[in-house]
Amino acid sequence: MWFYVPPEVSLGVGDIVAIRMGREFTKKDPGTVNVAVEVREKKDATEAKCSWDPPKENLWRRVLYCSWMPAEGWTLKSGSHKTWLKPASDVKTQ
């Protein structure tokens, strides 16, 4: 996944970030890009609240889970591409 990192969002490789998803362009709409909104957890956090399922790093299809997700309104999208999503109305904007 590609996303734009605004100058005010300081992140590093391996950090857990929240991304506001964009949309593809159409003939009548220029679309929007995916944008990093905030860093939720640094890669080497001492008290990590996020983990990958399954935890094997060599697998490319894993689901990120953070213990704070359900309490913040995130829901698990099941199917062939499982992921945790937050309704757009609940996402911070900058």
N, CA, C and O of each residue as an XYZ file, in Angstrom:
376
protein
N       0.844     -1.174      0.000
C       0.000      0.000      0.000
C       0.893      1.241      0.000
O       1.895      1.310      0.712
N       0.510      2.192     -0.797
C       1.210      3.475     -0.849
C       0.383      4.512     -0.115
O      -0.846      4.492     -0.176
N       1.066      5.428      0.587
C       0.352      6.515      1.227
C       1.281      7.692      1.408
O       2.498      7.536      1.507
N       0.693      8.872      1.451
C       1.431     10.114      1.625
C       1.682     10.340      3.109
O       0.791     10.140      3.934
N       2.902     10.757      3.444
C       3.246     11.080      4.828
C       3.456     12.594      4.910
O       4.466     13.101      4.422
N       2.514     13.322      5.521
C       2.676     14.766      5.662
C       3.904     15.087      6.526
O       4.274     14.285      7.384
N       4.530     16.230      6.314
C       5.745     16.585      7.073
C       5.551     16.553      8.591
O       6.501     16.274      9.322
N       4.346     16.832      9.073
C       4.111     16.872     10.525
C       3.947     15.487     11.151
O       3.896     15.379     12.376
N       3.864     14.428     10.346
C       3.750     13.060     10.864
C       5.129     12.417     10.807
O       5.620     12.077      9.731
N       5.748     12.255     11.972
C       7.092     11.688     12.057
C       6.984     10.186     12.277
O       6.591      9.731     13.351
N       7.339      9.419     11.245
C       7.244      7.974     11.378
C       8.467      7.303     10.799
O       9.220      7.896     10.026
N       8.652      6.046     11.191
C       9.771      5.253     10.713
C       9.285      3.916     10.192
O       8.144      3.524     10.434
N      10.144      3.223      9.483
C       9.809      1.908      8.956
C       9.474      0.975     10.122
O      10.239      0.881     11.082
N       8.351      0.298     10.040
C       7.927     -0.636     11.076
C       6.984     -0.045     12.104
O       6.434     -0.783     12.922
N       6.777      1.277     12.086
C       5.812      1.891     13.000
C       4.390      1.503     12.577
O       4.132      1.235     11.404
N       3.487      1.478     13.540
C       2.072      1.228     13.270
C       1.421      2.593     13.085
O       1.464      3.432     13.984
N       0.816      2.815     11.912
C       0.233      4.118     11.615
C      -1.239      3.985     11.242
O      -1.672      2.961     10.714
N      -1.995      5.037     11.524
C      -3.379      5.131     11.062
C      -3.345      5.866      9.730
O      -2.676      6.890      9.589
N      -4.076      5.332      8.753
C      -4.103      5.910      7.413
C      -5.538      6.237      7.030
O      -6.438      5.409      7.172
N      -5.738      7.455      6.543
C      -7.049      7.819      5.996
C      -7.011      7.390      4.531
O      -6.215      7.902      3.742
N      -7.875      6.452      4.182
C      -7.872      5.898      2.836
C      -8.475      6.883      1.844
O      -9.474      7.545      2.121
N      -7.847      6.958      0.697
C      -8.330      7.823     -0.376
C      -9.319      7.088     -1.252
O      -9.921      6.098     -0.837
N      -9.482      7.579     -2.464
C     -10.350      6.911     -3.425
C      -9.781      7.134     -4.819
O      -9.115      8.137     -5.077
N     -10.047      6.199     -5.703
C      -9.549      6.281     -7.070
C     -10.262      7.394     -7.832
O     -11.400      7.753     -7.528
N      -9.571      7.920     -8.814
C     -10.160      8.979     -9.620
C     -11.197      8.400    -10.589
O     -11.172      7.215    -10.923
N     -12.087      9.256    -11.017
C     -13.047      8.921    -12.062
C     -13.027     10.073    -13.064
O     -12.282     11.037    -12.887
N     -13.829      9.980    -14.097
C     -13.885     11.061    -15.087
C     -14.376     12.373    -14.474
O     -14.019     13.455    -14.940
N     -15.204     12.267    -13.415
C     -15.786     13.465    -12.803
C     -15.173     13.830    -11.457
O     -15.489     14.882    -10.902
N     -14.301     12.975    -10.923
C     -13.740     13.189     -9.586
C     -12.240     12.909     -9.623
O     -11.829     11.831    -10.053
N     -11.409     13.865     -9.177
C      -9.964     13.645     -9.229
C      -9.453     12.607     -8.221
O      -8.293     12.202     -8.290
N     -10.313     12.175     -7.284
C      -9.895     11.198     -6.282
C      -9.052     11.840     -5.189
O      -8.816     13.049     -5.206
N      -8.604     11.037     -4.249
C      -7.727     11.513     -3.183
C      -6.706     10.423     -2.877
O      -6.948      9.243     -3.132
N      -5.569     10.828     -2.330
C      -4.526      9.863     -2.003
C      -4.717      9.342     -0.585
O      -5.375      9.986      0.232
N      -4.142      8.176     -0.292
C      -4.095      7.656      1.074
C      -3.120      8.539      1.853
O      -2.068      8.909      1.331
N      -3.464      8.881      3.107
C      -2.639      9.796      3.903
C      -2.415      9.223      5.297
O      -3.359      8.783      5.953
N      -1.152      9.232      5.748
C      -0.847      8.848      7.127
C      -1.394      9.936      8.040
O      -1.086     11.115      7.865
N      -2.210      9.537      9.017
C      -2.848     10.491      9.919
C      -2.053     10.626     11.218
O      -1.868     11.732     11.727
N      -1.585      9.493     11.752
C      -0.834      9.523     13.004
C      -0.088      8.209     13.216
O      -0.440      7.176     12.648
N       0.945      8.274     14.043
C       1.664      7.067     14.463
C       0.951      6.564     15.708
O       0.811      7.302     16.683
N       0.499      5.315     15.685
C      -0.190      4.741     16.833
C       0.753      3.981     17.751
O       0.519      3.899     18.957
N       1.821      3.421     17.182
C       2.801      2.705     18.007
C       4.140      2.674     17.270
O       4.204      2.324     16.091
N       5.201      3.043     17.975
C       6.537      2.984     17.381
C       6.987      1.528     17.279
O       6.563      0.681     18.064
N       7.841      1.251     16.314
C       8.289     -0.122     16.039
C       8.836     -0.823     17.277
O       8.498     -1.979     17.531
N       9.662     -0.150     18.038
C      10.314     -0.767     19.196
C       9.691     -0.337     20.523
O      10.402     -0.162     21.513
N       8.372     -0.167     20.551
C       7.690      0.248     21.782
C       7.934     -0.777     22.885
O       7.857     -1.982     22.644
N       8.227     -0.301     24.096
C       8.518     -1.215     25.204
C       7.279     -1.974     25.661
O       7.377     -3.136     26.055
N       6.127     -1.339     25.614
C       4.879     -2.006     25.993
C       3.964     -2.055     24.771
O       2.985     -1.314     24.682
N       4.296     -2.931     23.840
C       3.545     -3.031     22.589
C       2.106     -3.476     22.833
O       1.849     -4.417     23.584
N       1.190     -2.790     22.192
C      -0.227     -3.134     22.269
C      -0.717     -3.720     20.944
O      -1.884     -4.089     20.815
N       0.184     -3.803     19.963
C      -0.166     -4.310     18.637
C       0.656     -5.552     18.318
O       1.806     -5.685     18.736
N       0.032     -6.460     17.563
C       0.733     -7.676     17.144
C       0.148     -8.152     15.821
O      -0.950     -7.758     15.429
N       0.900     -9.004     15.146
C       0.476     -9.563     13.865
C      -0.044    -10.975     14.058
O       0.492    -11.741     14.858
N      -1.100    -11.314     13.316
C      -1.672    -12.656     13.366
C      -1.696    -13.216     11.952
O      -2.399    -12.674     11.099
N      -0.962    -14.268     11.676
C      -0.029    -14.970     12.561
C       1.259    -14.161     12.732
O       1.539    -13.272     11.928
N       2.040    -14.460     13.769
C       3.230    -13.665     14.079
C       4.445    -13.923     13.189
O       5.470    -13.265     13.367
N       4.371    -14.841     12.253
C       5.515    -15.187     11.409
C       5.807    -14.075     10.401
O       4.970    -13.776      9.549
N       6.993    -13.461     10.493
C       7.353    -12.326      9.645
C       7.468    -12.678      8.169
O       7.311    -11.796      7.325
N       7.736    -13.938      7.827
C       7.915    -14.295      6.423
C       6.600    -14.462      5.671
O       6.613    -14.683      4.460
N       5.471    -14.362      6.357
C       4.164    -14.461      5.701
C       3.731    -13.074      5.238
O       3.882    -12.100      5.976
N       3.205    -12.977      4.045
C       2.804    -11.672      3.525
C       1.332    -11.354      3.787
O       0.918    -10.205      3.633
N       0.549    -12.335      4.173
C      -0.861    -12.079      4.437
C      -1.132    -12.277      5.922
O      -1.461    -13.375      6.373
N      -0.985    -11.187      6.670
C      -1.224    -11.223      8.111
C      -2.177    -10.092      8.476
O      -2.347     -9.140      7.714
N      -2.790    -10.202      9.637
C      -3.732     -9.188     10.106
C      -3.141     -8.516     11.339
O      -2.740     -9.192     12.286
N      -3.088     -7.206     11.329
C      -2.613     -6.441     12.481
C      -3.755     -6.303     13.484
O      -4.879     -5.962     13.115
N      -3.459     -6.570     14.748
C      -4.446     -6.375     15.815
C      -3.802     -5.575     16.935
O      -2.684     -5.874     17.354
N      -4.506     -4.557     17.420
C      -4.062     -3.762     18.564
C      -5.153     -3.819     19.629
O      -6.338     -3.728     19.310
N      -4.763     -3.965     20.874
C      -5.740     -4.157     21.956
C      -6.724     -2.997     22.096
O      -7.812     -3.194     22.636
N      -6.388     -1.816     21.636
C      -7.273     -0.652     21.738
C      -8.308     -0.573     20.618
O      -9.222      0.248     20.695
N      -8.192     -1.397     19.588
C      -9.074     -1.288     18.418
C     -10.564     -1.422     18.741
O     -11.330     -0.526     18.384
N     -11.014     -2.497     19.401
C     -12.458     -2.624     19.661
C     -13.035     -1.446     20.453
O     -14.131     -0.974     20.151
N     -12.304     -0.974     21.461
C     -12.799      0.129     22.290
C     -12.912      1.439     21.507
O     -13.698      2.315     21.869
N     -12.124      1.571     20.430
C     -12.153      2.786     19.607
C     -13.086      2.665     18.408
O     -13.115      3.556     17.559
N     -13.848      1.578     18.327
C     -14.827      1.437     17.258
C     -14.326      0.753     15.997
O     -15.022      0.756     14.982
N     -13.132      0.166     16.037
C     -12.624     -0.565     14.880
C     -13.376     -1.893     14.781
O     -13.727     -2.491     15.798
N     -13.621     -2.349     13.550
C     -14.294     -3.626     13.347
C     -13.470     -4.499     12.410
O     -12.770     -3.997     11.531
N     -13.561     -5.802     12.606
C     -12.820     -6.749     11.781
C     -13.607     -7.035     10.516
O     -14.737     -7.521     10.575
N     -13.007     -6.734      9.373
C     -13.598     -7.066      8.074
C     -13.089     -8.449      7.724
O     -11.888     -8.652      7.547
N     -13.997     -9.394      7.627
C     -13.591    -10.760      7.310
C     -13.716    -11.002      5.814
O     -14.087    -10.106      5.056
N     -13.407    -12.204      5.406
C     -13.433    -12.551      3.993
C     -12.050    -12.912      3.525
O     -11.205    -13.302      4.330
N     -11.803    -12.790      2.238
C     -10.495    -13.187      1.706
C      -9.386    -12.225      2.097
O      -8.218    -12.614      2.107
N      -9.720    -10.973      2.420
C      -8.717     -9.983      2.843
C      -9.125     -9.402      4.193
O      -9.690     -8.311      4.262
N      -8.839    -10.131      5.254
C      -9.200     -9.668      6.593
C      -8.375     -8.446      6.966
O      -7.192     -8.356      6.635
N      -9.007     -7.510      7.655
C      -8.315     -6.332      8.167
C      -9.221     -5.633      9.176
O     -10.433     -5.851      9.178
N      -8.653     -4.809     10.018
C      -9.419     -4.003     10.951
C      -9.640     -2.635     10.318
O      -8.702     -2.024      9.805
N     -10.881     -2.157     10.355
C     -11.240     -0.868      9.770
C     -11.985     -0.022     10.783
O     -12.644     -0.539     11.685
N     -11.870      1.291     10.618
C     -12.617      2.221     11.455
C     -13.508      3.050     10.543
O     -13.037      3.548      9.520
N     -14.787      3.212     10.883
C     -15.666      4.010     10.029
C     -15.094      5.402      9.788
O     -14.523      6.002     10.699
N     -15.240      5.916      8.579
C     -14.662      7.213      8.197
C     -15.107      8.343      9.112
O     -14.337      9.274      9.347
N     -16.326      8.290      9.635
C     -16.821      9.353     10.504
C     -16.064      9.428     11.831
O     -16.117     10.450     12.515
N     -15.352      8.341     12.205
C     -14.619      8.303     13.468
C     -13.140      8.609     13.332
O     -12.436      8.670     14.340
N     -12.642      8.804     12.110
C     -11.209      8.986     11.886
C     -10.835     10.447     12.028
O     -11.544     11.327     11.540
N      -9.702     10.711     12.706
C      -9.199     12.081     12.831
C      -8.810     12.612     11.464
O      -8.328     11.862     10.615
N      -9.018     13.902     11.250
C      -8.541     14.528     10.016
C      -7.608     15.665     10.401
O      -7.701     16.235     11.488
N      -6.723     15.970      9.496
C      -5.778     17.071      9.769
C      -6.001     18.192      8.806
O      -5.308     19.208      8.870
